Amino acid sequence: MSFEWMIARRYLRSKYKPPVLRLVTFLSIAGVAAGVSTLVIALAMNTGSSLAIRNRLLGVTAHVNIKPNGTQGIRDYRQLMTRLAPTPGVESITPAVYNQVLLSAGNQTEGVVLKGIDPQLEKRWDSALDHLVTGNDDFKLDSDGIPAILVGNILADNLKVEAGDYVTVLSPQGSLTPFGLLPRSRRFRISGIYSSGFYDYDANWAFITLHDAQELAGIGDVVSLLEIRVSNLDDAGKIAAVLAREAGPGYHTSTWMEENQALFRAMSLEKLVTAIFIGLITFVAGLNVLVVLAMTVTDKAHDIAVLMALGARRIQVRNIFVLQGLLVGIAGTAIGLAVGYSLSWIANRWKLVPLNPEIYSIPYVPFHSSGWDAIWITAAALGICIAATIYPARAAAGTLPVEILRAE
């Protein structure tokens, strides 16, 4: 152990320093620990919420969408799917038809997004169809030839319906009659009720077969777009560019990042602002370290003079107080990391922070602690503590032994 480390530890653990100095030292360590633990918990909460929303969102939406430039839909979608399937990184391609419709049951009516799907293809990739609350997702016609529809659990609660009940779908894309354009309506049987965990989809989406959606919209064998899942989400932009070239000039692509750009930008900004403002707690704790060292320099002025008279160099005296501040930072950071990661694990394990899913899309706050966060939080906390030692360490190194020991 070096001379500087030994003296720094003795000054920090001394039983004979004034009670006020011991209290301020304890508060400095507690301040650093509080700042670090709060930052760990806040970042774990932000990261967990972002990942939960992203995963739930991508469970029911495509990674890349291929859309026609016009409004007529895609007529040769089967040939286009065959042409795009060999593209590297593409896992699946599914056709879809989207309609904005009114769904009514009894005296209840809700506006919903009605999605026409190929059930066999969609079941492999859409998590909503994997989380049925009641009923089934076979989309079979009933004994009267009435087609099936799959609705979200929140939508079912709003309409006060259950699996096996019947609803009426009213499409604004109507039929031309001698009395003008009349909206199309069709009766459906609720074959199943799903719960994706994402409020917007559970409250506002319903699924029917591709054929039924085409008939309801009166568009023939045409789809609105092609939905593509890729093997690596981070490569979605590159794969989208390749798909756009393969599809030709009549089509354009959009990725999951572009479709939800505003949402993910808001979450990134929220994480940055949280880190900055909560990081100020650690900054204030650094000021406490400065106070501790300044008081220690004053209290140990005689000891410093003796050390320098015995041959201690000024750089060694300076290092003593730098190391003392570093020890305070290390102790506070270690305690803060332990407390922060422990509380994050407990809060995530037992779902201690519930949320209103109508507002936040998820029922509770998930906490996801990252090892990278621990690295940069530790570096920032120790950097602040070391920076706080500069002034008192220089003051200690500038001590004049003659002036202090003159009266001895």
LUMBAKOL-332343 format. One record per residue: residue in one letter; x, y, z of N, C-alpha, C, O, CB in turn. Coordinates in steps of 0.2 Angstrom, whole numbers, plus 5000, padded with zeros to 4 digits. Glycine has a CB too. Example, Ala and Ser with C-alpha at 12.3 -4.5 7.8 and 13.67 -1.06 7.14 Angstrom:
BEGIN
A506649725039506249785039506649845039507149835042505749785045;S506449895035506849955036506450005039506750065040507049975029;
***
This chain:
BEGIN
M500449945000500050005000500450065000500950075004499550005006;S500350114996500750174995500650225001500150215005500550214989;F501050265002501050315007500450355007500050365012501650365007;E500250385001499650425000499050385002498550415005499650444993;W498950325000498350285001498250275009497750275012498350214998;M498850255012498850245019498550305023498150305028499450225022;I498850365022498650425025497950445023497550465028499050485023;A497750435017497050455015496550405019496050435021496950445007;R496650345019496250295023496150315031495650315034496450225022;R496750335033496750355041496350415042496050425047497450365043;Y496450465037496050525038495250515037494850545041496250575033;L495150465033494450455032494050415037493550425039494350415025;R494450375041494150325046494350345053494250315058494450255045;S494750405053494950425060494450435065493850465064495350495059;K494550405071494050415077494050485080493650495084494150355082;Y494550515079494750575082494550645079494650695081495450585084;K494250635073494050695069493450725072493050685075494050685062;P493250785071492750815074492050785072492050765067492650895073;P491550785077490950755075490550785069490250745065490450755081;V490650855068490350885062490650855056490350845051490450965062;L491350845056491750825050491450745048491450735043492450825051;R491350705054491150645053490450645049490250605045491150605059;L490050685052489350695049489350715042488950685038488950745053;V489750765040489750785033490050735029489850725023490150855033;T490550695031490850635027490250585026490250565020491450605031;F489950565031489350525030488850545025488650505021489050505037;L488650615026488150635021488450645014488050635009488050715023;S489150655013489450645006489350585003489150574997490150675007;I489550525007489450465005488650445003488550414998489750405010;A488250465008487550455007487250495001486850464997487150475013;G487550554999487350594994487550564987487150554982487650664994;V488150534987488350504981487950444980487750424974489150484981;A487850404985487450344984486750354982486450324978487450304991;A486450404985485750424983485750444976485250424972485450484987;G486150484973486250504966486250444962485950444957486750554965;V486750404963486850344959486250294959486050274953487550304961;S486050284965485450234965484850264961484450224958485250214972;T484750324962484150364959484250354951483750344948484050434961;L484850374949484950374942484850304939484650294934485650404941;V485150254943485050184940484350164940484150134935485450134945;I483950184945483250164945482850194939482450164936482850174952;A483050264938482650304933482850274926482350274922482850374934;L483450264925483650234918483350164917483150154912484450234918;A483350124922483050054922482350064920482050024916483150014928;M481950114923481250124922481150144915480750114911480950174927;N481550194912481450214906481650164900481250154895481950284905;T482250134902482450074897481850024897481749994891483050044899;G481650004903481149944903480549964899480249924896481049934910;S480250034900479650054897479750054890479250034886479450124900;S480350084887480450084880480450014877480150004872481150124879;L480849974880480849904877480149864877479949834873481349854881;A479749874883479149844883478649874878478349834875478849854890;I478649934877478249964872478449944865478049934861478250044873;R479049944864479349924857479149854856478949834850480149934857;N479249804861479149734860478449724859478249684854479449694866;R477949754862477249744862477049774855476649744852476849784867;L477349834853477149864847477349824841476949814836477449934846;L477949794841478249754836477849684836477949644831478949744836;G477549664841477249604841476549604837476349554835477049584848;V476349664836475649664832475749714825475249714822475149694836;T476349734824476449774818477049744814477449714817476549854820;A477149764808477649744804478249784805478249834807477449744796;H478849754803479449784803479549834797479849884798480049734804;V479349804792479349844785478749844782478449784781479949824781;N478449894779477849894775478049914768478349964767477349944778;I477749874763477749894756477049924754476549884754478049834752;K477049984752476350014750476450034743476950054740476250074755;P475850034739475850064732475850144733475650174738475250044729;N476150174728476150244727475450274727475350334729476550274722;G474950244723474350264723473850244728474050224733474050244716;T473250244727472750224732472350164730471850144733472250284733;Q472550134724472150074722472350014725472049964723472250074714;G472850004729473049944732473549904728473749934722472449904734;I473749844730474149804726473749744723473449704727474749774731;R473749744717473349694713473749624712473549574713473149714707;D474349634710474849574709475249554715475849544715475249584703;Y474849554721475249554727475549484728476149474731474849564733;R475249434725475549364726476249354722476749334724475049304723;Q476249384716476849384712477449424715477949414715476749414705;L477149484718477649524722477949494728478549504729477349594724;M477549454732477749424737478249364735478749364739477149384741;T478149334730478649284727479249314725479849284727478349244722;R479249374722479849404720480249434726480849434726479649464716;L479949454731480349484737480549434742480949454746479849534740;A480249374742480349324748481149304748481349304754479949264746;P481449304743482149284743482649334746483249324747482449254737;T482449394747482849454749483149434756482849414761482449514750;P483849444757484149424763483949464769483849524768484949434762;G483849424774483549464780482849464781482549474786483749534780;V482449444776481749444776481449374779481649324776481349454769;E481049374784480849314787480149294785479949234784480849324795;S479749344784479049334782478749394778478949444779478549314788;I478249374774477949424770477149404770476949354768478149434763;T476749454773476049434774475649494771475849554772475849424781;P475149474767474649534764474149554769473949514774474349504758;A473949614769473449644773472949694770473249724765473749674779;V472349694772471849744770471649784776471449754781471249714766;Y471649844776471449894782470849934780470849964775472049934784;N470349934784469749974784469650004790469649974796469149924781;Q469350064790469050104796468350084795467950104791469250174795;V468050054801467350034801467050054807467450064812467349954799;L466450044808466050044814465849974816465549934812465450094813;L465949964822465749894825465249904830465349944835466449854828;S464649874829464149884834463849814836463849764833463549924830;A463649824842463249764846462749794851462949824855463849714849;G462149774849461649804854461549874853461549904847461749784861;N461649914858461649984858462350014858462350084858461250014864;Q462849974858463550004858463850004851463749954847463949954863;T464250054850464550064843465250094844465350134848464150104838;E465750064841466450084842466750084835466650044830466850034846;G467150144834467550144828468150104828468550114833467750214826;V468350064824468950014824469250014818469050034812468649944827;V469949984818470349974812470149894811470349854815471049984814;L469949884805469749814804470349784799470449814794469049804800;K470649734801471249714797471049644794470849594798471849704802;G471149644788471049574784471649544784472149574781470749584777;I471749474786472349444786472249374783471649344782472549434793;D472849344781472849274779473049234786473549234788473349254774;P472549204789472649174796473249124796473549134801472049134798;Q473349084792473949044792474549074792475049054796473848994786;L474649134788475249164788475349214795475849224798475349214782;E474749244796474749294802474849264809475249294813474149334802;K474649204810474749164816475449154818475649154824474349104816;R475849154813476549134814476949194817477449194820476949114808;W476749254815477049314817476749374821477049414824477349354810;D476049364821475749414825475549394832475149344833475049434822;S475849424837475749404844475049404847474849374851476249434849;A474649454844473949464846473549394845473149384850473649514842;L473749354840473349294839473649244843473349184843473449274831;D474149254847474449204851474249204858474349164863475249204851;H473849264860473649274866472849284867472649334868473949344869;L472549224866471849224866471549224873471849184877471549174862;V471049264875470749264881470249214882470249164886470449334883;T469849214877469249164876469149144868469449184864468649184879;G468849094867468749074860469349044856469749014860468449134856;N469249044850469849024846469949064840469549114839469648944843;D470449054836470649094830470649054824471049064819471349124831;D470149014823470148964817469749004811469748984806469748904818;F469349054813469049094808468549054803468449074797469549134803;K468249004806467748964802467148994802466949034806467748894805;L466748984797466049004796465648964801465748904802465748994789;D465148994804464648964808464148924804464248924798464349004813;S463648884807463148844803462748884799462448854794462748814808;D462648954800462248994795462749024790462449074786461949044799;G463349014790463749044785464049114787464249144782463449044778;I463949134793464149194795464949194797465149154801463749224801;P465349234794466049234795466249254802465849284806466449284790;A466849244804467149254810467549314811467849344806467549194813;I467549344817467949404818468349394825468049364829467549474818;L468949424825469349424832469349494834469549534831470049384830;V469249504841469249574843469649574850469749514853468549594845;G469849634852470249634858469849634864469249654864470649704857;N470149624869469749614876469449684878468949684881470249584881;I469849734877469549804879468949824875468449844877470149854879;L469049804868468549824863467949774865467349804865468749804856;A468049714867467449674869467149694875466549694876467749604870;D467549724880467249754886466849814885466249824887467749764891;N467049854880466649914878466049904875465549934876467149964874;L466049844871465449824867464949784871464449764869465649794860;K465249754877464949714881464749644877464149624878464249744884;V465249614874465149554870465649504873466149514876465149564863;E465449444871465849384872465949344866465649354861465549344878;A466449294867466549244861465849214860465549184864467149194863;G465749204853465049174851464549224850464049204847464849124857;D464649284852464149334851464149364844464649354840464149394856;Y463649404841463649424835463749504835463449534839463049404831;V464149534830464149604829464049624822464049574817464849624831;T463949684821463849714814464349754812464549804816463149744813;V464649744806465149794804464949834798464649814794465849744801;L465049904799464749954794465349984791465750014795464250004798;S465449974785466050004781465850064777465250064774466349954776;P466150114778466050184774466150174766465850214762466450234776;Q466450124764466550104757465950074755465950004754467250064756;G465450114753464850084751464750064744465150064740464250124753;S464050044743463850024736463450074733463050104737463449954737;L463550084727463150134723462450104722462350054718463450154717;T461850134724461250114723460850174720461050224719460850094729;P460150154717459750214715459650264720459450324718459150184713;F459750254726459650304732460350334734460350374739459350264738;G460850324730461450354732461950304734461850244734461450404737;L462550324737463050284740462850264747462850304751463750314740;L462750194748462550174754463150124757463450084754461850124754;P463250134764463750094767463650024767463050004768463950124774;R464149984766464049914767464049894774464449914778464649874763;S463649844775463649814782463649734782463349704777463049844786;R463949704787463949634787463949604794464249644798464549604783;R463649554795463649524802464249474802464349434798462949484803;F464549474808465049434810464949404817464649424821465749474810;R465249344818465249304824465949314827466449304824465049234823;I465949334834466549334837466849264839466549234843466449384844;S467349244835467649184837468049184842468149124846467949154830;G468449234844468849244849469049314851468949354848469549204847;I469349314857469449384860470249374862470449334866469049404866;Y470649424860471349424861471549474866471149524867471749424855;S472149474869472449524873473149524871473549484873472349504881;S473349574867474049584865474449624870475049624870474049624859;G474149654875474449694880474649764878474949804882475149664882;F474449784872474549854870473849884869473449864865474949854863;Y473749934873473049954874472749984867472149964866473050014878;D473150014863472850044857472549984852472049994849473350084853;Y472949924852472649874848472149834851471649814848473249824847;D472149824858471649784861470949824861470449794862471849774868;A470949894861470349934861470149954854469549974853470549994865;N470549954849470349984843470449934837470349964831470750044842;W470649874837470849834832470349774832470249744837471549814831;A470249744826469849684825470149654819470349684814469149694825;F470149584819470349544813469849504810469449474813470949494815;I469849504803469449454799469849424794470449444793468849494796;T469649374790470049344785470149394779469749444778469749284782;L470649384775470849434769470249434764470049484762471449404766;H469949374763469349374758468749414761468449444757469149304757;D468649404767468049444770468149514770467749554768467849424777;A468749534771468949614771468949634764468649694763469649624774;Q469149594759469049624752468349624750468149674746469449574747;E467949584752467249584750466849644754466449674751466849524752;L467049654760466749714764466949774761466549824760466949704771;A467549784758467749844755467549854748467649904745468549854756;G467349794745467249794738467749814733467649844728466649844737;I468349784735468949794731469249744726469649744723469549824735;G468849684727469149624723469749594726469949604732469249644716;D470149564722470749524725471349574725471849574721470949464720;V471249624730471749674731471949684738471449674742471549744728;V472549704740472749714747472949784748473249814743473249664749;S472949804754473149874755473949884755474249934753472949894762;L474249834758474949834758475249764760474849714761475249884764;L475949754760476249694762476649714768477049764768476749674756;E476549664773476949674779477449624780477349564779476449664785;I478049654781478649614781479049604788479149664791479149634776;R479149554790479549544796480349524794480449484790479249484801;V480749554798481449544796481849504802481549514808481849614795;S482349474801482749444806483049484811483149464817483249394803;N483349544809483649594813483349664813483349694808484449594811;L483049684818482649744818483149804816482949854813482349754825;D483749804818484249854817484349864810484649914807484849854821;D484249814806484349814799483749824795483749824788484649744796;A483249844798482549854794482649914789482349904784482049874799;G483049964791483150014786483449994779483250014774483450074789;K484049954780484349934775483949884770483949884764485049894777;I483649834774483249794770482649824767482449804761482949734775;A482349874770481849914766482049944760481649954755481549974771;A482649974760482950004754483049954748482949964742483650034755;V483249894750483349834745482649814743482549804737483649774748;L482149814747481449794745481149844740480849824736481049784751;A481349904742481049964737481349954730480949964725481150034740;R481949934730482249934723481949864720481849874714483049924724;E481849814723481649754720480849764718480649734713481649694725;A480449794722479749804721479649844715479149834711479449834727;G480049894713480049944708479750014709479650024715479549904703;P479650054704479550124705478750134707478650184710479650164699;G478350084707477650094709477550084716476950094719477250044705;Y478050074720477950054727478450094732479050124729478049984729;H478350104738478750134743478750094749478250064750478650214744;T479250104753479250064760479350114766479450174765479950024759;S479150084771479150124778479350074783479150014783478550164780;T479750094788480050044793479650054799479250114800480750054794;W479750014804479350024811479650084814479250114818479449964815;M480250104813480550164816480250224813480050274817481350164815;E480150224807479750284803479050284805478850344806479850274796;E478750234806478050234807477850254815477350284816477750164807;N478350244819478250264826478850314828479050314834478250204831;Q479050354823479650404825479450444831479950454835479750444819;A478950474831478750524836478750494843479050524848478050554835;L478550434843478450394850479150384852479350394858478050334849;F479650354848480250334850480750394852481150394856480650284846;R480650454848481050514849480850544856481250564860480850564844;A480150534858479950564864480250524870480450554875479150564864;M480250454869480550414874481350424875481550424881480450344873;S481650434869482350454870482550514873482950524877482650454863;L482150564871482250634875482050624882482350664886481750684871;E481550594884481350584891481950554895482050574900480750544891;K482250504892482850464895483350514896483750514901483050404891;L483550554891484050604891483950654897484350674901484250634885;V483350684897483150734902483150704909483450744913482450764900;T482950644910482950614916483650604919483850614924482650544916;A484150584914484850574916485150634918485550644923485250544910;I484950694915485350754916485050784923485450804927485150804911;F484450784924484150814930484250774936484450804941483350824929;I484250704936484350664941485150664943485350654948484150594940;G485550674937486250674938486450734942487050734945486550684931;L486050784943486250844947486250824954486650864958485650904946;I485950774956485950744963486650724964486950744970485450694964;T486950694960487650674961488150734961488650734964487850624955;F487950784957488350844956488350884963488850904966488150894951;V487750884966487750914973488150874978488450904982486950914975;A488050804977488450764982489250774981489650774986488350694980;G489450794975490150814974490350874977490850884980490250824966;L489850924978489950984982490050964989490450994993489451034981;N489750914992489850894998490550864999490850875005489350845000;V490750824994491450804995491950864995492450854999491650754988;L491850914991492250974992492251004999492851015001492051024987;V491651005002491651035009492050985014492351015018490851035011;V491950925013492250875017493050885017493350895022492050805016;L493250885011494050895010494250965012494750965015494250885003;A493851015011494051085013494151085021494551115024493551135011;M493651055024493651055032494151005034494451025039492951025034;T494350955031494850905033495550945032495950935036494850845028;V495650985027496251025026496351065031496951075034496251055019;T495851105033495851145039496051115046496451135050495251185040;D495651055047495751015053496450985053496750975059495250965053;K496750965048497350925048497950975045498450945043497350865043;A497851035046498451085044499051065047499551065044498151155045;H499051055054499651045058499950975055500550975054499451035065;D499550925054499850865052500150865045500650845044499250805051;I499850905040500150925034500750955034501250935031499650965030;A500851005039501451035040502050995042502550995040501351095045;V501850945047502350905049502550855044503150835043502050855055;L502050825040502250785034502750815030503250785027501650755031;M502550885028503050915023503650935026504250935023502650985021;A503750945033504350955036504750895036505350895036504250985043;L504450835037504750775037504950745030505350695029504350715040;G504850785025505050765018504550755013504650735007505550715018;A503850755015503350735010503350785005503350845006502650725014;R503250764998503250814993502550844992502050814994503450774986;R502550894989501850934988501350884984500750884985501951004985;I501650854979501250814975500950754979500350724978501550784969;Q501350724984501050674988500550704993500050664994501650644992;V500650764995500050795000499450804996498850784998500350855003;R499550824989498950834985498550764984497950764984499150864978;N498950714982498650654981498350624987497850584986499250604979;I498550634993498150614999497450634999497050595000498550635005;F497350694997496650724997496250704991495650694991496650794998;V496650694985496250664980496050594981495450584979496750674973;L496450554984496250484985495750484991495250444990496850444988;Q495750534995495150535000494550544997494050514999495350585006;G494550594993493850604989493650554984493050534984493950674985;L494150514982494050454977493750404982493250364979494650434974;L493950394988493750344992492950354994492550304994494150334998;V492850414995492150434996491750424990491150394991492050514998;G491950434984491550424978491450344977490950324975491950454972;I492050304978491950234977491450204982491050164980492650204978;A491550224988491050194993490350214991489850174992491250225000;G490150284990489550304988489250274982488650254981489450374987;T489750264977489450234970489350164971488850134969490050244965;A489750124975489650054976488950044980488549994978490250024980;I488850084985488250074989487650094984487150054984488250124995;G487650144980487150164976486950114970486450104969487350234972;L487550084967487350034962487049974965486549944962488050014959;A487249954971486949894975486249914976485749864975487349874981;V486049964979485349984981484949994974484449974974485350054985;G485250034969484850044963484649984960484049974958485250094959;Y485149934959485049874955484549824959484149794956485649844953;S484649824965484249784970483449804969483049764968484449784977;L483349874970482649904970482349894963481749874963482649974972;S482749904958482549894951482349824950481749804947483049914946;W482749774952482549704952481849684956481449654953483049654954;I481849714962481249694966480649734963480049694962481349724973;A480649794960480149824957479849794951479249784950480249904956;N480349764947480149724941479849664943479449634939480749724936;R480149624948479949554949479249554952478849514950480449524954;W479049604956478449604959477949654956477449674959478449614966;K478149694951477749744947477449794952476849794953477149704944;L477849824956477649874961477449934959477049974963478249884966;V477549954952477250024950476750004945476950004939477850064947;P476150004946475549994941475450064937475650114939474949974945;L475250054931475050104927474350094924474050044924475550114921;N474050154922473450154918473550134911473850174907473050224919;P473450074908473550054901473250094896473450104891473349984900;E472650134898472350174893472850234891472750264886471750204896;I473250254896473750314895474450284893474650314888473750354901;Y474650234896475350214895475450154891476050134889475650204901;S474950124889474950064884475150004888475149944885475350074878;I475450004894475749944897475449954904475350004907476449944897;P475249894908474949894914475349904920475149924925474649824915;Y476049904919476449914925477149944922477249934916476549854929;V477549974926478249994924478749934925478849914930478450054929;P478949914919479549864919480149904920480349954918479549824912;F480649874924481249894925481749854922481849794923481449904933;H482149884917482749844914483349874915483549924912482549834906;S483749844919484449874921484949854916484949794914484649854928;S485349894914485849884909486549894912486649934916485849934903;G487049844910487649844913488049904910488449934913488049784911;W487849934904488249994901488050054905488450094906488050004894;D487450054908487250114912487650114918487850164920486550104914;A487850054921488250054927488950084926489250114930488349984930;I489250064920489850084918489950164918490350194921490150054911;W489450194914489550264913489250304919489550354920489050284907;I488850274923488650304929489150304934489350354938487950274932;T489550254935490150244939490650294937490950334941490450174939;A490750304930491250344928491050424929491550464931491350344920;A490450434928490250504930490250524937490450574939489450514927;A490050474941490050494949490750494951490950544955489750434952;L491250454949491950464951492250524948492650554951492350394949;G492050534942492350604939492150664943492550704944492150604932;I491550664945491250724949491650724955491850784958490450714950;C491750664959492050664965492750684965493050724969492050594968;I493150664959493850684958493850754957494350794959494150644953;A493450784953493450854951493350894957493650954958492850874946;A492950874962492750904968493450914973493450954977492250874972;T493950864972494550864976495050914974495550924977494850794976;I494950944968495550984965495651044969496251054971495351004958;Y495151084971495351144975495551124982496151154983494651184976;P495251084986495551074993496251034992496651044996495051034997;A496350994987496950964986497551014985498151004987496950904981;R497351054980497851114979498051154985498551174986497651154973;A497451164989497551204995498051175000498451205003496951224998;A497951105000498351065005499051065003499551075007498050995006;A499151054996499851054993500251124994500851124994499851034986;G499851174994500151244995500251265002500451325003499651294992;T500151225007500251235014501051255015501451225012500051175018;L501151305019501851325021501951305028501751325033501951405020;P502351255028502551225035502851275040502651265046503051165034;V503251315038503551365042503051405046503051415052504051405038;E502551435042501951475045501551435050501351465055501551505039;I501451375049501051335054501451315060501151315065500751275050;L502051295059502451265064502851315068503251305073502951215061;R502851385066503251435069503051435077503551455081503051495066;A502451425078502251435085502451375090502351375096501551455086;E502651315086502751255090503351255094503551205097502751195085;
***
